[in-house]
Amino acid sequence: MEEKKAHENVRAVERALEILLAFRPGDAELTVAQLLTRVDLSRPTLYRLLSTLEQSGFLSSAGEPQRFSLGSAIAQLAHVWMTSHSVAQIAQPMLQRLWEETGETVALFVPQGLYRVCVAEMESPQPLSFRRGVGYREKLMLGASGRSILAHMHIAAEELHRYASHTQQDVSPLIADLETIRKQGYATSHHELIEGAVAVAAPFFNGANQVAGALSIFGPSVRVTQERVELFTELLKRETAHLSRALGYQAATA
């Protein structure tokens, strides 16, 4: 009986997390009807979990029909998470310089397992621009910032093959691409994750001489020409070198 109860408790937690993760960027509020299209729960179960989450401060509701939004407890966790990632604060001068010199959106990504997460972003002031937003999460195999990190993680080919089994990506050209990225010190992507967007990214390192993340610049292809890509790579290499030194990285000497 105790084992069954424990299993039920774990399942309840999993379902509650599914509800919270159903909120996507731009979702200020969601109705029960909208949530039912995103989670595999019965209406009574959904109402019961919504009530529990609201009592705990993870959700708040208003209106008729009832509309739910993320609550203050989420903001508290986000604050704790953000303050624990001090690299975002250390990187502010580097991000500011890149933003001022390029006029494009600049962002800071850190690895999280085989994903990367955006922990800081400064949006382009241009009318036509792209942004991801703090908290954006994507696989390391995808996009310039992801591959610039992945290239320096030295993951075995067998592990990459296992990881790619859940995607449509062919690992063979990826392995060659990662080797090129390691040698040139930066990565680029064109129209990969956002149609019409070009991204350039370079890795930075910490005091343990391990890759700690990537700085990225991205904008529309109508502005980010090959000439500007070359300029961005030089700017990124300069600023990632500054950031790496600030994090205690010491480049190997010959």
SERO-4910 file (N, C-alpha, C, O; in steps of 0.05 Angstrom, whole numbers):
BEGIN
 pado doro    nc1    nc2    nc3   cac1   cac2   cac3    cc1    cc2    cc3    oc1    oc2    oc3
  Met    A     16    -24      0      0      0      0     17     25      0     11     44    -14
  Glu    A     39     25     16     57     48     18     70     53     -9     73     76    -18
  Glu    A     78     31    -22     91     34    -48     72     45    -69     80     62    -85
  Lys    A     47     36    -68     27     47    -87     22     76    -82     19     92   -101
  Lys    A     20     84    -56     16    112    -50     39    129    -59     35    151    -70
  Ala    A     63    119    -55     87    134    -64     87    138    -94     93    159   -104
  His    A     79    117   -109     77    119   -138     56    140   -146     61    155   -165
  Glu    A     33    140   -132     12    159   -138     22    188   -133     15    206   -148
  Asn    A     37    191   -112     47    218   -105     67    228   -127     66    251   -135
  Val    A     84    210   -136    103    217   -157     88    224   -182     95    243   -196
  Arg    A     68    208   -189     52    214   -213     38    241   -211     36    255   -231
  Ala    A     28    248   -187     15    273   -183     35    296   -188     27    316   -200
  Val    A     59    293   -178     80    313   -183     86    316   -213     88    338   -223
  Glu    A     88    293   -226     94    294   -255     72    309   -270     78    324   -288
  Arg    A     47    304   -263     25    317   -276     24    347   -270     18    363   -288
  Ala    A     31    354   -246     32    383   -239     53    397   -255     49    419   -264
  Leu    A     76    384   -258     98    395   -274     90    398   -303     97    417   -317
  Glu    A     75    378   -313     65    380   -341     48    405   -345     50    418   -366
  Ile    A     32    411   -325     15    435   -327     32    460   -328     27    478   -345
  Leu    A     52    462   -311     69    486   -310     85    489   -337     88    511   -347
  Leu    A     94    466   -347    110    467   -371     93    471   -396    103    474   -418
  Ala    A     66    470   -393     48    475   -415     48    504   -423     41    511   -445
  Phe    A     57    521   -404     59    550   -410     83    555   -428    105    546   -422
  Arg    A     79    569   -450    100    575   -469    105    605   -471     89    621   -461
  Pro    A    128    613   -482    133    642   -485    110    656   -499    100    647   -520
  Gly    A    100    677   -487     78    692   -498     51    685   -486     31    699   -490
  Asp    A     50    663   -470     26    655   -456     22    670   -430     32    661   -409
  Ala    A      9    693   -431      4    708   -406    -17    693   -389    -14    693   -365
  Glu    A    -36    682   -403    -58    668   -389    -67    644   -406    -65    645   -431
  Leu    A    -77    623   -393    -88    600   -407   -114    592   -394   -116    592   -369
  Thr    A   -134    585   -409   -159    575   -398   -157    545   -394   -138    532   -404
  Val    A   -176    533   -380   -176    505   -376   -178    490   -403   -165    470   -407
  Ala    A   -195    501   -420   -198    489   -447   -171    488   -462   -165    469   -475
  Gln    A   -156    510   -460   -130    511   -474   -110    491   -461    -96    477   -475
  Leu    A   -111    489   -435    -93    471   -421    -99    442   -428    -81    425   -430
  Leu    A   -125    436   -431   -133    408   -438   -122    400   -465   -119    376   -470
  Thr    A   -116    419   -482   -105    412   -508    -75    407   -506    -63    396   -525
  Arg    A    -63    414   -484    -33    412   -481    -25    391   -461     -1    382   -462
  Val    A    -42    382   -444    -35    361   -424    -55    338   -427    -78    342   -433
  Asp    A    -45    314   -422    -62    290   -424    -74    284   -397    -66    265   -383
  Leu    A    -94    300   -389   -107    297   -364   -137    300   -367   -147    313   -385
  Ser    A   -152    286   -349   -181    290   -349   -187    317   -337   -171    329   -323
  Arg    A   -211    327   -343   -218    353   -333   -219    354   -302   -208    373   -291
  Pro    A   -230    334   -288   -230    334   -259   -202    334   -247   -196    349   -228
  Thr    A   -184    318   -259   -156    317   -249   -143    343   -254   -128    353   -236
  Leu    A   -147    355   -277   -135    381   -283   -144    403   -263   -128    418   -253
  Tyr    A   -170    404   -257   -181    423   -238   -168    419   -210   -161    438   -197
  Arg    A   -166    394   -202   -155    388   -176   -126    397   -174   -118    409   -154
  Leu    A   -110    392   -195    -82    400   -194    -79    430   -197    -62    442   -184
  Leu    A    -96    443   -213    -96    472   -215   -101    485   -188    -88    505   -181
  Ser    A   -120    474   -173   -126    485   -147   -102    482   -128    -96    501   -113
  Thr    A    -88    459   -129    -65    455   -112    -42    474   -119    -30    485   -102
  Leu    A    -37    477   -145    -16    495   -154    -22    524   -147     -4    539   -141
  Glu    A    -47    531   -148    -55    559   -141    -51    564   -111    -41    585   -103
  Gln    A    -59    544    -95    -55    547    -66    -26    549    -58    -19    562    -38
  Ser    A     -8    537    -74     20    537    -69     34    561    -81     58    565    -77
  Gly    A     19    578    -96     31    602   -108     44    598   -135     56    617   -145
  Phe    A     42    574   -146     54    569   -172     36    579   -195     46    583   -217
  Leu    A     11    582   -190     -8    593   -209    -26    613   -196    -30    612   -171
  Ser    A    -38    630   -211    -59    648   -202    -81    649   -223    -76    643   -246
  Ser    A   -105    655   -214   -127    654   -233   -145    679   -230   -145    691   -208
  Ala    A   -159    685   -251   -178    708   -250   -197    705   -274   -191    691   -293
  Gly    A   -219    720   -272   -238    722   -294   -258    699   -296   -258    680   -281
  Glu    A   -275    703   -316   -296    683   -321   -300    682   -352   -310    701   -363
  Pro    A   -293    660   -365   -283    636   -353   -255    639   -340   -240    657   -347
  Gln    A   -250    622   -321   -225    624   -306   -201    622   -324   -199    604   -340
  Arg    A   -182    641   -320   -157    640   -335   -134    639   -316   -134    653   -296
  Phe    A   -115    622   -322    -92    617   -304    -67    629   -315    -62    629   -339
  Ser    A    -51    640   -297    -24    651   -304     -4    641   -284    -12    632   -262
  Leu    A     22    642   -291     42    633   -272     43    651   -248     40    676   -251
  Gly    A     47    639   -224     45    655   -199     72    664   -188     93    660   -201
  Ser    A     71    676   -165     94    688   -152    116    667   -145    139    674   -144
  Ala    A    108    642   -140    128    622   -133    146    616   -157    170    610   -153
  Ile    A    135    619   -181    152    615   -205    172    638   -206    196    633   -213
  Ala    A    163    662   -201    181    685   -201    204    682   -181    227    689   -186
  Gln    A    197    671   -157    217    667   -136    238    647   -145    262    651   -142
  Leu    A    229    625   -158    248    605   -168    265    616   -190    289    610   -191
  Ala    A    252    632   -207    267    644   -230    289    663   -219    311    664   -229
  His    A    282    678   -198    302    696   -185    325    680   -174    348    688   -177
  Val    A    319    659   -159    340    642   -147    358    631   -169    382    631   -167
  Trp    A    345    621   -190    360    609   -212    378    629   -226    401    624   -232
  Met    A    367    653   -231    382    674   -245    406    683   -228    428    687   -239
  Thr    A    401    687   -202    423    697   -185    445    677   -182    468    684   -176
  Ser    A    438    651   -185    458    630   -182    476    628   -206    497    616   -205
  His    A    467    640   -229    482    640   -253    497    667   -256    490    684   -272
  Ser    A    518    670   -239    532    696   -237    546    702   -263    554    725   -268
  Val    A    551    682   -280    564    687   -305    549    708   -322    561    722   -337
  Ala    A    523    709   -318    507    728   -333    514    757   -324    514    775   -341
  Gln    A    520    760   -299    528    787   -289    556    794   -298    561    816   -306
  Ile    A    574    774   -297    601    778   -305    603    786   -334    619    802   -343
  Ala    A    585    774   -350    586    778   -379    572    803   -389    573    809   -413
  Gln    A    559    818   -371    545    842   -379    561    862   -395    552    872   -416
  Pro    A    586    868   -387    602    888   -403    608    877   -431    608    892   -450
  Met    A    613    851   -433    618    839   -459    594    840   -477    595    847   -501
  Leu    A    571    833   -466    546    834   -481    539    863   -489    530    867   -512
  Gln    A    544    882   -472    538    910   -478    555    919   -501    545    933   -519
  Arg    A    581    913   -501    598    921   -523    589    909   -549    588    923   -570
  Leu    A    583    883   -549    574    870   -573    549    883   -584    545    887   -608
  Trp    A    530    889   -566    505    900   -573    509    928   -586    496    935   -606
  Glu    A    526    944   -573    531    971   -583    545    971   -610    540    987   -628
  Glu    A    564    952   -614    580    951   -639    566    938   -662    573    943   -685
  Thr    A    546    921   -657    533    907   -679    505    917   -685    496    915   -707
  Gly    A    491    926   -664    463    934   -668    444    910   -671    421    914   -678
  Glu    A    454    886   -666    438    861   -668    433    850   -640    445    858   -620
  Thr    A    416    830   -639    410    816   -614    434    800   -606    446    785   -622
  Val    A    442    802   -580    464    787   -570    454    771   -546    436    779   -531
  Ala    A    466    747   -542    456    730   -521    478    713   -509    499    709   -522
  Leu    A    474    704   -485    492    687   -470    479    660   -465    457    660   -453
  Phe    A    491    639   -473    481    612   -468    500    596   -451    524    598   -453
  Val    A    489    579   -433    505    561   -417    494    533   -421    470    529   -426
  Pro    A    512    513   -420    503    485   -424    488    475   -400    493    482   -377
  Gln    A    469    458   -406    453    444   -386    448    416   -396    429    410   -410
  Gly    A    467    397   -388    466    371   -400    473    373   -429    492    385   -437
  Leu    A    456    360   -446    460    362   -475    442    384   -487    434    382   -510
  Tyr    A    435    403   -471    420    426   -480    436    452   -473    456    451   -459
  Arg    A    427    474   -484    438    500   -476    414    518   -469    393    516   -481
  Val    A    419    536   -449    398    553   -439    407    582   -442    430    589   -435
  Cys    A    390    600   -450    396    628   -452    393    640   -424    371    639   -412
  Val    A    414    652   -413    413    664   -387    415    695   -388    412    708   -367
  Ala    A    420    706   -411    421    735   -414    417    741   -444    427    727   -461
  Glu    A    403    763   -449    398    771   -477    393    801   -478    379    812   -461
  Met    A    404    813   -499    399    842   -505    388    843   -533    402    837   -552
  Glu    A    363    852   -535    349    851   -561    358    874   -579    363    896   -569
  Ser    A    360    869   -605    367    890   -624    346    912   -624    322    907   -622
  Pro    A    355    937   -627    336    959   -629    324    962   -656    306    979   -660
  Gln    A    333    946   -676    324    948   -703    294    939   -705    287    920   -690
  Pro    A    278    951   -722    250    942   -725    248    913   -733    230    899   -723
  Leu    A    266    903   -751    267    875   -759    289    862   -743    312    867   -748
  Ser    A    281    845   -725    301    831   -708    290    805   -698    266    799   -701
  Phe    A    308    789   -686    300    763   -675    308    762   -645    328    775   -638
  Arg    A    293    748   -629    301    743   -602    292    716   -593    273    705   -604
  Arg    A    305    705   -572    297    679   -561    285    683   -533    265    670   -526
  Gly    A    297    700   -517    287    705   -490    302    689   -469    310    666   -474
  Val    A    306    701   -446    319    687   -424    302    663   -416    278    664   -413
  Gly    A    316    640   -413    302    615   -406    298    597   -431    291    574   -427
  Tyr    A    303    608   -455    300    592   -479    319    568   -477    343    572   -470
  Arg    A    310    544   -485    326    520   -482    324    504   -508    303    501   -520
  Glu    A    348    495   -518    349    480   -543    372    460   -542    390    463   -526
  Lys    A    370    440   -558    391    419   -560    417    432   -569    417    450   -585
  Leu    A    439    421   -558    466    431   -566    472    426   -595    488    440   -607
  Met    A    460    405   -606    466    398   -634    455    418   -653    463    419   -677
  Leu    A    436    434   -644    422    453   -662    431    481   -657    432    490   -634
  Gly    A    436    496   -679    442    524   -676    472    530   -671    486    512   -662
  Ala    A    480    554   -678    508    562   -676    518    561   -647    540    550   -642
  Ser    A    503    573   -629    512    573   -601    514    545   -589    532    539   -574
  Gly    A    495    528   -596    496    500   -586    520    486   -596    534    473   -580
  Arg    A    525    487   -621    548    472   -632    575    484   -624    595    470   -622
  Ser    A    576    510   -619    601    522   -610    608    512   -582    632    510   -575
  Ile    A    588    505   -566    592    493   -540    599    463   -543    618    454   -532
  Leu    A    582    449   -558    585    421   -562    613    413   -573    624    393   -566
  Ala    A    624    430   -591    649    425   -603    672    422   -583    692    408   -588
  His    A    669    434   -560    690    434   -539    683    416   -516    697    416   -495
  Met    A    662    400   -518    655    382   -497    667    354   -501    667    337   -483
  His    A    678    350   -525    693    325   -532    676    300   -525    685    282   -512
  Ile    A    651    301   -535    633    278   -531    640    257   -553    643    263   -576
  Ala    A    642    232   -544    648    210   -562    627    207   -584    604    213   -580
  Ala    A    636    198   -607    618    195   -630    595    176   -624    572    181   -632
  Glu    A    601    155   -608    579    136   -601    557    150   -585    534    145   -589
  Glu    A    566    168   -567    546    182   -550    530    202   -568    506    205   -563
  Leu    A    543    214   -587    529    232   -605    508    217   -621    486    226   -626
  His    A    515    193   -630    497    176   -645    472    169   -628    450    169   -638
  Arg    A    477    162   -603    454    156   -585    437    180   -581    412    178   -581
  Tyr    A    449    203   -577    434    227   -573    418    235   -598    395    243   -595
  Ala    A    429    231   -621    416    239   -646    395    219   -654    379    225   -673
  Ser    A    393    196   -641    372    176   -648    344    188   -644    325    177   -655
  His    A    342    209   -627    316    221   -622    311    245   -640    290    259   -637
  Thr    A    329    250   -659    326    273   -677    327    263   -706    331    239   -711
  Gln    A    324    281   -725    327    275   -753    355    281   -764    360    279   -788
  Gln    A    373    288   -746    399    297   -755    419    275   -760    420    255   -745
  Asp    A    434    277   -782    455    258   -789    480    266   -774    489    289   -776
  Val    A    491    247   -759    514    253   -741    540    256   -757    557    272   -748
  Ser    A    543    242   -779    569    243   -793    577    271   -801    600    279   -795
  Pro    A    560    287   -815    569    314   -821    571    331   -796    587    350   -795
  Leu    A    556    325   -775    558    340   -750    586    337   -737    597    357   -728
  Ile    A    596    313   -737    623    308   -726    644    324   -741    662    335   -728
  Ala    A    642    325   -767    661    340   -783    658    370   -778    677    385   -776
  Asp    A    633    379   -775    627    407   -769    639    415   -742    650    437   -739
  Leu    A    636    398   -722    647    404   -695    677    407   -696    689    423   -682
  Glu    A    690    390   -712    719    392   -714    727    419   -727    747    431   -718
  Thr    A    712    428   -747    718    454   -760    714    476   -740    729    495   -739
  Ile    A    692    474   -724    686    495   -704    709    497   -683    717    519   -676
  Arg    A    719    474   -675    741    474   -655    765    489   -667    778    504   -653
  Lys    A    771    484   -692    795    496   -704    791    525   -709    810    541   -704
  Gln    A    768    534   -718    765    562   -725    756    580   -702    758    604   -702
  Gly    A    745    567   -681    738    581   -657    710    594   -657    705    610   -639
  Tyr    A    694    588   -676    667    599   -676    649    581   -693    658    563   -707
  Ala    A    622    586   -691    603    571   -707    583    590   -719    578    612   -708
  Thr    A    571    582   -742    551    598   -755    527    581   -762    529    556   -764
  Ser    A    504    593   -765    480    579   -775    464    598   -792    463    622   -786
  His    A    451    587   -813    436    604   -831    408    591   -834    406    568   -843
  His    A    387    605   -826    359    596   -830    354    569   -816    338    553   -826
  Glu    A    368    563   -795    366    536   -783    343    534   -763    326    517   -767
  Leu    A    342    551   -743    321    549   -723    300    570   -728    277    566   -719
  Ile    A    307    592   -741    288    613   -748    292    619   -777    314    626   -785
  Glu    A    271    617   -794    274    623   -822    282    652   -825    269    671   -815
  Gly    A    303    657   -841    312    684   -846    333    694   -827    343    717   -829
  Ala    A    340    678   -806    359    687   -786    387    675   -791    390    653   -799
  Val    A    407    692   -785    435    683   -786    446    687   -758    443    708   -745
  Ala    A    460    667   -748    472    668   -721    502    662   -722    511    646   -738
  Val    A    517    676   -705    545    671   -702    551    669   -673    541    684   -657
  Ala    A    566    649   -665    571    644   -636    600    635   -632    612    622   -649
  Ala    A    610    641   -608    637    632   -600    636    623   -571    621    634   -555
  Pro    A    652    603   -564    651    592   -537    669    608   -518    688    622   -526
  Phe    A    663    606   -492    680    617   -471    685    595   -451    671    575   -450
  Phe    A    707    598   -435    716    577   -417    719    587   -389    722    611   -384
  Asn    A    719    568   -370    721    575   -341    748    568   -330    766    561   -344
  Gly    A    751    572   -304    777    568   -291    786    539   -291    810    534   -286
  Ala    A    768    520   -296    776    492   -298    783    485   -326    786    462   -333
  Asn    A    786    506   -343    793    502   -372    772    485   -386    779    470   -404
  Gln    A    747    488   -378    725    474   -391    707    494   -404    704    517   -395
  Val    A    694    486   -426    675    504   -440    652    510   -420    640    492   -408
  Ala    A    646    536   -417    626    545   -398    601    556   -411    581    561   -398
  Gly    A    602    560   -438    579    571   -452    588    584   -478    609    579   -488
  Ala    A    570    601   -488    575    614   -514    562    642   -514    541    646   -503
  Leu    A    576    660   -528    564    686   -534    554    685   -563    568    674   -580
  Ser    A    531    696   -569    520    694   -595    509    720   -605    498    736   -589
  Ile    A    511    725   -631    499    748   -644    481    738   -666    490    721   -682
  Phe    A    456    747   -667    439    738   -689    421    760   -699    412    777   -684
  Gly    A    415    758   -725    398    778   -738    388    768   -765    395    746   -773
  Pro    A    373    784   -779    362    776   -805    383    775   -827    402    791   -826
  Ser    A    380    756   -845    400    753   -866    403    777   -884    423    781   -897
  Val    A    382    794   -885    384    818   -902    405    838   -891    415    854   -906
  Arg    A    411    836   -865    431    853   -853    457    838   -848    479    849   -851
  Val    A    454    813   -839    478    798   -831    489    784   -856    485    761   -860
  Thr    A    504    800   -871    518    790   -895    543    775   -887    551    775   -864
  Gln    A    556    763   -907    581    748   -902    602    767   -891    618    759   -873
  Glu    A    603    792   -901    622    811   -891    617    817   -861    636    819   -846
  Arg    A    592    819   -853    586    825   -825    590    800   -808    598    802   -784
  Val    A    586    776   -819    592    751   -804    622    751   -797    629    744   -774
  Glu    A    639    759   -815    668    759   -810    674    779   -788    691    774   -771
  Leu    A    661    803   -789    665    822   -768    655    811   -741    669    815   -720
  Phe    A    632    799   -741    621    788   -716    639    767   -703    642    766   -679
  Thr    A    651    750   -720    669    730   -709    693    742   -694    701    733   -673
  Glu    A    703    764   -705    726    777   -692    717    790   -666    731    788   -645
  Leu    A    694    803   -666    683    815   -641    677    794   -620    684    797   -597
  Leu    A    666    771   -629    660    750   -610    685    737   -598    686    732   -574
  Lys    A    705    733   -614    730    722   -604    742    741   -584    753    732   -563
  Arg    A    741    766   -589    752    786   -570    737    785   -543    749    784   -522
  Glu    A    710    785   -545    695    786   -520    694    760   -505    693    760   -480
  Thr    A    695    737   -519    696    712   -505    723    708   -491    725    695   -471
  Ala    A    744    720   -503    770    719   -490    769    735   -464    780    726   -444
  His    A    756    758   -465    753    774   -440    737    759   -419    745    759   -396
  Leu    A    715    747   -428    698    733   -409    712    709   -397    710    703   -374
  Ser    A    727    694   -414    741    670   -404    762    678   -383    764    665   -363
  Arg    A    776    700   -388    796    709   -368    782    718   -342    792    713   -320
  Ala    A    759    730   -345    744    739   -321    734    715   -305    730    717   -281
  Leu    A    731    692   -318    722    667   -304    746    650   -295    742    628   -285
  Gly    A    770    660   -299    794    646   -289    807    628   -309    825    612   -302
  Tyr    A    799    629   -334    810    611   -354    839    620   -361    844    644   -364
  Gln    A    856    601   -363    884    606   -371    890    589   -396    891    564   -395
  Ala    A    894    603   -418    899    588   -443    925    572   -441    945    581   -429
  Ala    A    926    549   -453    950    532   -453    972    546   -468    967    557   -490
  Thr    A    996    545   -457   1019    557   -471   1035    535   -485   1036    512   -475
  Ala    A   1048    542   -506   1064    523   -521   1089    514   -506   1104    498   -516
***
